[in-house]
Amino acid sequence: MKKCIAITGLIGALVVSLVTIAFSEETVKDGVDKKYKETKDICTVVKKLLSDGMNTKEITKASIQLGHDACLVVRCAIEAKGSLDQIITGALEAGATSDVCSRCALEAGADPAAVAKVLETGLGYSTPLSAGLTPIEVKLPGGEPGRGTLSSSGF
């Protein structure tokens, strides 16, 4: 009986959290849309919402999903000192391509090494050594060079 109550409670909590997540995402979109209607400048909206302490990833994602230029949103978010990791992740989740994210982040003055690191982790890439792979030893066909003599009689 106690197990049944515990399972029911967990399922209820899961449903409530999923509804809350869906509602909060719509709230961010609504907030971005409302501010945009007031100012008609998405860059100002992104900077204002980030300065108010809203989630960088959600603002970036919502702005791009509402149809605003991904490059402009990424540049404005970086200029507003948002987290580079969250900016690029939000842009990728909204459908922006990695080349657009990297180009626009670099145009905004982001560190190229930091952008590369975020894109590697955001896209699931990892360096071979960090993945625990051992390097492959490559040899020339035929064994070691320099063995035997070369005769012109075979030509």
Backbone torsions as a table, in degrees:
resi	resn	phi	psi	omega
1	MET	NA	-42.0	179.7
2	LYS	-66.9	-35.1	178.0
3	LYS	-64.8	-41.4	-179.5
4	CYS	-62.8	-41.7	179.2
5	ILE	-67.2	-40.9	-179.7
6	ALA	-66.0	-42.4	179.8
7	ILE	-66.1	-42.2	177.8
8	THR	-62.0	-40.6	178.2
9	GLY	-64.2	-41.4	178.7
10	LEU	-65.9	-42.2	178.8
11	ILE	-63.9	-42.0	177.7
12	GLY	-61.6	-42.8	179.4
13	ALA	-64.6	-38.3	178.7
14	LEU	-64.4	-44.7	179.5
15	VAL	-63.1	-43.5	180.0
16	VAL	-63.1	-41.4	-179.1
17	SER	-68.0	-38.1	178.0
18	LEU	-66.1	-40.1	177.6
19	VAL	-65.5	-40.6	179.2
20	THR	-63.5	-41.6	179.2
21	ILE	-64.3	-45.9	179.3
22	ALA	-62.3	-40.9	-179.8
23	PHE	-67.3	-40.6	-178.7
24	SER	-67.3	-34.8	178.4
25	GLU	-65.2	-42.3	177.5
26	GLU	-66.4	-33.9	178.3
27	THR	-64.5	-41.1	178.4
28	VAL	-63.8	-45.8	178.3
29	LYS	-59.9	-43.3	179.6
30	ASP	-63.3	-40.8	179.0
31	GLY	-63.4	-43.4	178.7
32	VAL	-64.3	-46.1	-178.9
33	ASP	-62.5	-42.2	-179.8
34	LYS	-63.5	-47.0	179.9
35	LYS	-64.5	-36.6	-179.6
36	TYR	-65.9	-38.8	178.9
37	LYS	-63.8	-28.7	179.5
38	GLU	-76.5	-43.4	-171.5
39	THR	-103.4	-25.0	-176.9
40	LYS	61.3	23.8	177.8
41	ASP	-139.2	108.9	-175.6
42	ILE	-66.9	-29.8	179.5
43	CYS	-64.5	-44.5	177.7
44	THR	-63.3	-40.2	-179.9
45	VAL	-63.1	-47.9	-179.1
46	VAL	-61.2	-46.3	-179.8
47	LYS	-63.0	-41.2	-179.4
48	LYS	-65.6	-46.5	-178.5
49	LEU	-65.8	-37.0	177.3
50	LEU	-68.6	-37.5	178.1
51	SER	-69.1	-24.3	175.8
52	ASP	-78.5	-5.6	175.8
53	GLY	91.0	17.3	178.5
54	MET	-75.7	163.7	-176.8
55	ASN	-65.6	121.8	-176.6
56	THR	-61.4	-46.1	-178.0
57	LYS	-61.4	-44.9	-177.8
58	GLU	-68.4	-37.6	178.3
59	ILE	-65.6	-45.4	179.2
60	THR	-61.7	-47.7	-178.8
61	LYS	-62.0	-47.7	-178.3
62	ALA	-64.4	-40.8	-178.8
63	SER	-62.9	-42.3	180.0
64	ILE	-71.0	-39.8	179.5
65	GLN	-66.2	-26.1	177.0
66	LEU	-77.9	-2.0	174.2
67	GLY	102.6	7.3	178.9
68	HIS	-80.2	155.9	-177.4
69	ASP	-61.8	124.7	-176.3
70	ALA	-62.2	-40.4	-178.8
71	CYS	-63.7	-43.9	179.3
72	LEU	-64.0	-42.4	-179.8
73	VAL	-63.7	-44.3	179.8
74	VAL	-62.9	-46.3	179.9
75	ARG	-61.1	-44.2	-178.5
76	CYS	-66.7	-38.4	178.8
77	ALA	-65.7	-38.2	178.2
78	ILE	-69.5	-41.1	177.7
79	GLU	-63.0	-28.1	179.0
80	ALA	-84.8	8.4	177.5
81	LYS	67.0	34.5	174.9
82	GLY	-75.5	163.1	179.3
83	SER	-67.1	123.0	-178.1
84	LEU	-59.0	-40.6	179.2
85	ASP	-60.4	-46.9	-178.9
86	GLN	-70.0	-35.5	179.5
87	ILE	-63.1	-51.3	-177.3
88	ILE	-68.2	-39.6	178.3
89	THR	-63.0	-44.1	178.3
90	GLY	-63.1	-40.6	179.5
91	ALA	-66.4	-41.7	178.6
92	LEU	-64.7	-41.5	179.0
93	GLU	-66.1	-28.9	179.6
94	ALA	-79.7	-10.0	177.0
95	GLY	112.2	2.5	176.9
96	ALA	-72.3	150.2	179.8
97	THR	-87.1	159.6	-176.3
98	SER	-66.0	-32.8	179.9
99	ASP	-68.5	-36.2	176.6
100	VAL	-66.4	-45.3	179.9
101	CYS	-59.6	-46.4	-177.2
102	SER	-67.5	-44.4	-179.2
103	ARG	-60.9	-45.7	-176.3
104	CYS	-71.8	-35.2	177.2
105	ALA	-65.3	-40.5	178.8
106	LEU	-68.2	-37.3	176.9
107	GLU	-63.3	-30.2	-179.7
108	ALA	-82.1	-5.1	176.5
109	GLY	99.4	15.2	178.6
110	ALA	-73.6	153.0	179.3
111	ASP	-68.9	126.0	-178.3
112	PRO	-58.2	-38.2	179.6
113	ALA	-66.8	-38.2	178.7
114	ALA	-68.1	-38.7	177.9
115	VAL	-64.0	-44.5	179.2
116	ALA	-61.7	-41.4	-179.6
117	LYS	-64.4	-43.7	179.8
118	VAL	-63.8	-43.2	-180.0
119	LEU	-66.4	-37.7	178.2
120	GLU	-62.5	-45.5	-178.4
121	THR	-75.8	-35.9	-179.4
122	GLY	-68.8	-31.8	-179.7
123	LEU	-94.8	-1.4	176.4
124	GLY	88.0	11.3	178.0
125	TYR	-82.2	152.2	172.5
126	SER	-148.1	151.4	179.0
127	THR	-71.1	150.9	-176.9
128	PRO	-57.7	-37.1	-178.6
129	LEU	-71.7	-34.0	178.8
130	SER	-73.4	-22.2	178.1
131	ALA	-83.3	-4.7	177.8
132	GLY	85.4	16.3	179.9
133	LEU	-83.6	144.9	177.7
134	THR	-92.2	142.9	179.2
135	PRO	-65.1	149.1	179.0
136	ILE	-93.5	134.7	177.6
137	GLU	-87.8	124.4	-177.9
138	VAL	-106.6	131.5	178.0
139	LYS	-125.6	155.6	176.4
140	LEU	-74.0	147.8	177.2
141	PRO	-65.5	145.5	177.5
142	GLY	92.7	5.5	177.6
143	GLY	87.8	-152.9	-176.3
144	GLU	-76.2	137.7	177.4
145	PRO	-74.5	157.0	175.9
146	GLY	94.8	4.9	178.7
147	ARG	-89.8	143.4	174.2
148	GLY	75.7	-179.3	-179.5
149	THR	-116.3	155.8	178.3
150	LEU	-103.8	119.3	-177.2
151	SER	-107.0	140.0	178.0
152	SER	-82.7	-5.3	-177.4
153	SER	-70.6	-19.0	-179.9
154	GLY	-85.0	-5.6	-176.5
155	PHE	-88.1	NA	NA
